[in-house]
């Protein structure tokens, strides 16, 4: 058993839980918070969605022990939330629920849409709801309800551009001259490369070399700044092959490279849009620091694997692997790039790192 202490709906809770007890089971059986519904138990249907540290998360695939020290808020804890209050009224007015089983998770996701995407249109709302399944309504009433709340006066004071973190402002300004990209998660990772800045900058221009250093990536063609390629990934028995096109741009003054593109997995129909910006900074004569900012959006059946804090760990692993491969290639060492991106292995490593941190082993 593991002793955990977390905040549930504003109250501190300490309990002994088995390592494999899921957060949803702990909340329903130990805390009697049955508003969190369990559907698929695989993180696919979204019925169990709640807030962990303010962000929507699947409680059926989150271990209670891994949530030690977090703030958890279920649908019961959102009863007086001003956005949820308006959403409940809109769901009733627009006939956005029938059996009601998916409704708690739908409301949590809808609240996130209201806060994060105040100008979302119907297409974007449907995209955001892709991870919450409903077998009754056909989604039309749900979309109308969210649109109705978005059209009402601002509920909470949203941050002005000047109050946003510098990275967010910089990304927003760069979009003026860049291809449009759906508003998705943004990740930033920084890794050292034991090579001079000039050497790394020259290597970044070789797109074939860069592709060779990314596990599972394969460059099919390059015509000027236009690229065509594919990324093969595996998640246990699930095999994916994202094929698509993109473009690359370089800024020598800032030692900045940007790649943007869009791809599709033919087997699952999942689409991936993204942009990666890499900036190189000289640490000293022999070391370069690479700072990568990644924006992405998954749409379709595999979108649920892009949710949650685990993605931060996953991005760190990918960035570190790429940097190690690039350093090996440029120093003449043998490069053993994987034929596919091992998502399952990387996620297990990330989970293990988090468990070690919780247990104080790091």
Secondary structure, 3 states (H helix, E strand, C coil): CEEEEEEECCEEEEEEECCCCEHHHHHHHHCCCCCCCCCCCCCCCCCCEEEECCEEEECCCCECHHHCCCEEECCHHHCCCHHHHHHHHHHHHCCCCCCCCCHHHHHHHHHHHHHHCCCCCHHHHHHHHHHCCCCCCCCHHHHHHHHHHHCCCCCCCCCCHHHCCHHHHHHHHHHHHCCCCCCCCEEEEEEEECCCHHHHHHHHCCHHHHHHCCCCEEEEEEECCEEEEEEEEEECCEEEEEEEEEEEEEECCCCEEEEEEEEEECCCCCEEEEEEEEEEEEEECCEEEEEEEEEEEEECHHHHHHCCCHHHHHHHHHHHHHHHHHHHHHCCCCCCCCCCEEHHHHHHHHHHHHHHHHCCCC
